[in-house]
Amino acid sequence: MKKVVKVGVIGVGYLGRFHAQKYAAMPDVELVGVADTDPDRARQIADECATRPYADYHELLTQVDAVSVVVPTSLHHEVAKACLLQRVDVLVEKPITTTLTEADDLIRLARDRQCILQVGHLERFNPAVLAMQPLLTHPLFIEAHRISVFKERGTDVDVVLDLMIHDIDIVLSIVKSPIVSILTAGTPVITHLTDIANARLIFANGCTANITVSRISMETMRRMRIFQPGQYLSVDFGRKEIMEVRLQPGRDGGNPVPEINKSAFQDQDALELELIDFIQHVRERSEPAVSGEEGRRALDVALQVIAQIHGNRERIEQLLRDEGHADLLPYLKSH
């Protein structure tokens, strides 16, 4: 019989609620409680999941083996650090923190306290992404689009940390080579932070990844295309579908013929797979694939993208001033 793992969820807003629901339904897992700064919200989710609400997450930490930290990004370091200091294993939502210094602090603390630190890069557990892994050989060109309609949720951070970091993380996990160049473009449109952005990552092994994100679109799309010798892969994260196209030799020396294979995985839940994976690492005391170090690596690239976009924006603002178009500056909403 498996040991029951006692878990909690800190932050039960939109996404934290789903964490609580998944834990509550897991065998050999006890959802001890949920914590939120909004006591009414904590009570509501606790009632839904037949558990106990906490207004102060510190009280929850003395009762659990592991927690999901699903608070605003600006609080990731503070809350996750408090958990690790109590030797509580942590799954912290992406991005791991807002700065590399904070990320390094959590990684060091987890190592010193011998705690599990996993980062919630959910798309790593998308069934289509998992099915893609054995098909990869030597990616040469990757194109990713992640666009969505505007939502208030997530606007406390730049669109690069909100959306692009998903694709940065996936690209870094499949391209086993250092980045030699980053080229970016981006601008604020609705919020005071960047709302639409593009980054071209060029790797030492010759692979190029072109990533576009937007949170001000009229439609939603989460898709990645991967081109490698003799093969093309199309991954639809939203539909949980993967299409593989291989070129087969033509008859009698004729033109190559494409062979197309499609697979769909709509019945599999990425969040459930992620949380099951986390609980397994808690039980086995093993290193997660999406470790603190992996989260830091994605954050590092994302912060470089943000810094370059901000530098570009400052040059545009100066150009507008020089050309007598200062009236257009408010539309850039620079901070």
Secondary structure, DSSP 8 states (H G I E B T S, - for coil): ----EEEEEE--SHHHHHHHHHHHHSTTEEEEEEE-SSHHHHHHHHHHTTSEEESSHHHHHTT-SEEEE-S-GGGHHHHHHHHHHTT-EEEEESSS-SSHHHHHHHHHHHHHHT--EEEE-GGGG-HHHHHHGGG-S---EEEEEEE----STTTTS-HIIIIIHHHHHHHHHH--S-EEEEEEEEE-SSSSS--EEEEEEEETTS-EEEEEEESS-SS-EEEEEEEETTEEEEEETTTTEEEEEEEE--GGG---EEEEEEEE-TT--HHHHHHHHHHHHHHHT---SSBHHHHHHHHHHHHHHHHHHHHHHHHHHHHHHHTT-GGGHHHH---
